[in-house]
Amino acid sequence: MLFIAMCFTLFSYAGLPNSNINLGNDDLNKVSISNDESDYRLKLLNVQVDALGLVFFGPQLSVDFQFGNLVAVGPYVRWHYAGIMYRAVVTDWFSENSSVEPGSYSYGAQVKFLIPTGNGQHRPFIGLTGEKSQGEEVFDSEDNSDNDRINSFEQNIFSFNFGYRYTSSGAFNLSVSLGIGIAQDTKNIGYYASQEDFYDSYDLETRVLPMIQLQLGWQIGK
């Protein structure tokens, strides 16, 4: 019996490749870490939607091109009309007999530095944005729709934000961020719909805007 057991043991070791025999705990850890890092690397594109935009300054859709497992750069658009906070500010907290035009929107570009920690699943980030915003407020005329009073305005907005992104091993990711924006008026005029060539100019102002975002993202590519 002892002879049979020894033969079985020798046969078992002879049938194993050398790489399996020498594969220790350190090698297994390296393989595991390598697989984890590959799962959480940034893909080529990330499409994001700001879920809190409906509450604040309008829902935002952005497309980021991601490089070097660290940098994300891309354009975005924001639809102000669908933001409760935006409409409240423009209409003096709904105290005026006016409404925001559906064509009120903004467009811009952003750059983010997404710092990988550990295997890259959790990433703090900082970001910079530049945005052009435009909108209209309409005061309805009681007697003649052609005599509506329209306030038209535009701003340049520059902002800084910092936040955190959770990246799943699949396509989904979730980002939360806080930021501060500086909005500088570049146009602020009022006129009647029937007399667009005759308008009043108002003072241009600079405002500080707090920003909160909750972005749902989907990565595309490799």
LINSUL-V885515 format. One record per pair of residues at least 4 apart in sequence whose ideal C-beta (glycine too) atoms are under 8 Angstrom apart, sorted by the first residue. I is the first residue (numbers start at 1). J is the second residue. If there is no record, write none. Layout:
I_J / I_J
This chain:
1_5 / 2_6 / 3_7 / 4_8 / 5_9 / 6_10 / 7_11 / 8_12 / 9_13 / 10_14 / 11_15 / 12_16 / 13_21 / 16_20 / 16_21 / 17_21 / 18_22 / 19_23 / 22_27 / 23_27 / 23_28 / 24_28 / 25_29 / 26_30 / 27_31 / 28_32 / 29_33 / 30_34 / 31_35 / 32_36 / 33_37 / 33_119 / 34_38 / 35_39 / 36_40 / 36_119 / 36_121 / 37_41 / 37_119 / 37_120 / 39_119 / 39_121 / 39_169 / 40_116 / 40_119 / 40_120 / 40_121 / 40_167 / 40_169 / 41_69 / 41_120 / 42_46 / 42_66 / 42_67 / 42_69 / 42_70 / 42_72 / 42_114 / 42_120 / 42_167 / 42_219 / 43_66 / 43_171 / 43_219 / 43_220 / 43_221 / 43_222 / 44_65 / 44_66 / 44_219 / 44_220 / 44_221 / 44_222 / 45_63 / 45_64 / 45_65 / 45_66 / 45_219 / 45_220 / 45_221 / 46_63 / 46_64 / 46_66 / 46_72 / 46_74 / 46_173 / 46_217 / 46_218 / 46_219 / 46_220 / 47_61 / 47_62 / 47_63 / 47_64 / 47_217 / 47_218 / 47_220 / 48_60 / 48_61 / 48_62 / 48_63 / 48_64 / 48_175 / 48_215 / 48_216 / 48_217 / 48_218 / 49_53 / 49_59 / 49_60 / 49_61 / 49_215 / 49_216 / 49_217 / 50_59 / 50_60 / 50_61 / 50_62 / 50_78 / 50_213 / 50_214 / 50_215 / 51_59 / 51_214 / 51_215 / 51_216 / 52_56 / 52_212 / 52_213 / 52_214 / 53_57 / 53_58 / 53_59 / 53_60 / 53_78 / 53_79 / 53_82 / 53_83 / 53_213 / 54_58 / 54_59 / 54_82 / 54_83 / 54_84 / 55_83 / 55_84 / 55_85 / 56_83 / 56_84 / 56_85 / 56_86 / 56_211 / 56_212 / 57_78 / 57_80 / 57_83 / 57_85 / 57_86 / 57_209 / 57_211 / 58_78 / 58_79 / 58_80 / 58_81 / 58_82 / 58_83 / 58_86 / 58_104 / 58_105 / 58_106 / 59_78 / 59_79 / 59_82 / 59_83 / 60_76 / 60_77 / 60_78 / 60_213 / 60_215 / 61_76 / 61_77 / 61_78 / 62_74 / 62_75 / 62_76 / 62_77 / 62_110 / 62_215 / 63_74 / 63_75 / 63_76 / 64_72 / 64_73 / 64_74 / 64_110 / 64_112 / 65_72 / 65_73 / 65_74 / 66_71 / 66_72 / 66_114 / 66_219 / 67_71 / 67_72 / 67_73 / 69_116 / 69_120 / 70_113 / 70_114 / 70_115 / 70_116 / 71_111 / 71_112 / 71_113 / 71_114 / 72_110 / 72_111 / 72_112 / 72_114 / 73_109 / 73_110 / 73_111 / 73_112 / 74_109 / 74_110 / 75_107 / 75_108 / 75_109 / 76_107 / 76_108 / 76_109 / 76_110 / 76_129 / 77_105 / 77_106 / 77_107 / 78_83 / 78_105 / 78_106 / 78_107 / 78_108 / 78_131 / 78_133 / 79_83 / 79_104 / 79_105 / 80_86 / 80_87 / 80_100 / 80_104 / 80_105 / 80_106 / 80_133 / 80_135 / 81_86 / 81_87 / 81_100 / 81_101 / 81_102 / 81_103 / 81_104 / 81_105 / 81_135 / 83_87 / 84_88 / 85_89 / 86_90 / 86_100 / 86_104 / 86_135 / 87_91 / 87_94 / 87_99 / 87_100 / 88_93 / 88_94 / 89_93 / 90_98 / 90_100 / 90_104 / 90_135 / 90_137 / 91_95 / 91_96 / 91_98 / 91_99 / 91_100 / 91_137 / 92_96 / 96_139 / 97_139 / 97_140 / 98_137 / 98_138 / 98_139 / 98_140 / 99_137 / 99_138 / 99_140 / 100_104 / 100_135 / 100_136 / 100_137 / 100_138 / 101_135 / 101_136 / 101_137 / 101_138 / 103_135 / 103_136 / 104_134 / 104_135 / 104_136 / 105_133 / 105_134 / 105_135 / 106_131 / 106_132 / 106_133 / 106_134 / 106_157 / 107_131 / 107_132 / 108_129 / 108_130 / 108_131 / 108_132 / 108_157 / 109_129 / 109_130 / 110_127 / 110_128 / 110_129 / 110_130 / 111_127 / 111_128 / 111_129 / 112_125 / 112_126 / 112_127 / 113_125 / 113_126 / 113_127 / 114_123 / 114_125 / 114_165 / 115_123 / 115_124 / 115_125 / 116_120 / 116_123 / 117_122 / 117_123 / 117_124 / 118_122 / 120_167 / 121_166 / 121_167 / 121_168 / 121_169 / 122_164 / 122_165 / 122_166 / 122_167 / 123_164 / 123_165 / 123_166 / 123_167 / 124_162 / 124_163 / 124_164 / 124_165 / 125_162 / 125_163 / 125_164 / 125_165 / 125_175 / 125_177 / 126_160 / 126_161 / 126_162 / 127_160 / 127_161 / 127_162 / 127_163 / 127_177 / 127_179 / 128_158 / 128_159 / 128_160 / 129_157 / 129_158 / 129_159 / 129_161 / 129_179 / 129_181 / 130_156 / 130_157 / 130_158 / 131_156 / 131_157 / 131_158 / 131_159 / 131_181 / 132_154 / 132_155 / 132_156 / 132_157 / 133_154 / 133_155 / 133_156 / 133_157 / 133_183 / 134_152 / 134_153 / 134_154 / 134_155 / 134_187 / 135_152 / 135_153 / 135_154 / 136_150 / 136_151 / 136_152 / 136_153 / 137_150 / 137_151 / 137_153 / 138_148 / 138_149 / 138_150 / 138_151 / 139_148 / 139_149 / 139_150 / 139_151 / 140_145 / 140_148 / 141_145 / 141_146 / 141_147 / 141_148 / 141_149 / 143_147 / 145_193 / 146_193 / 146_194 / 147_192 / 147_193 / 147_194 / 148_192 / 148_193 / 149_190 / 149_191 / 149_192 / 149_193 / 150_190 / 150_191 / 150_192 / 150_193 / 151_188 / 151_189 / 151_190 / 152_187 / 152_188 / 152_189 / 152_190 / 152_191 / 153_185 / 153_187 / 153_188 / 153_189 / 154_185 / 154_186 / 154_187 / 154_188 / 155_183 / 155_184 / 155_185 / 155_186 / 156_183 / 156_184 / 156_186 / 157_181 / 157_182 / 157_183 / 157_184 / 157_209 / 158_181 / 158_182 / 159_179 / 159_180 / 159_181 / 159_182 / 159_209 / 159_211 / 160_179 / 160_180 / 161_177 / 161_178 / 161_179 / 161_180 / 161_211 / 161_213 / 162_177 / 162_178 / 162_179 / 163_175 / 163_176 / 163_177 / 163_178 / 163_213 / 164_175 / 164_176 / 164_177 / 165_173 / 165_174 / 165_175 / 165_217 / 166_173 / 166_174 / 166_175 / 167_173 / 167_219 / 168_172 / 168_173 / 171_218 / 171_219 / 171_220 / 172_216 / 172_217 / 172_218 / 172_219 / 173_216 / 173_217 / 173_218 / 173_219 / 174_214 / 174_215 / 174_216 / 174_217 / 175_213 / 175_214 / 175_215 / 175_217 / 176_213 / 176_214 / 176_215 / 177_211 / 177_212 / 177_213 / 177_215 / 178_210 / 178_211 / 178_212 / 179_210 / 179_211 / 179_212 / 179_213 / 180_208 / 180_209 / 180_210 / 180_211 / 181_208 / 181_209 / 181_210 / 181_211 / 182_206 / 182_207 / 182_208 / 182_209 / 183_206 / 183_207 / 183_208 / 183_209 / 184_204 / 184_206 / 185_204 / 185_205 / 185_206 / 186_204 / 187_204 / 188_201 / 188_202 / 188_203 / 188_204 / 188_205 / 189_199 / 189_200 / 189_201 / 189_202 / 190_199 / 190_200 / 190_202 / 191_195 / 191_196 / 191_198 / 191_199 / 191_200 / 192_196 / 192_198
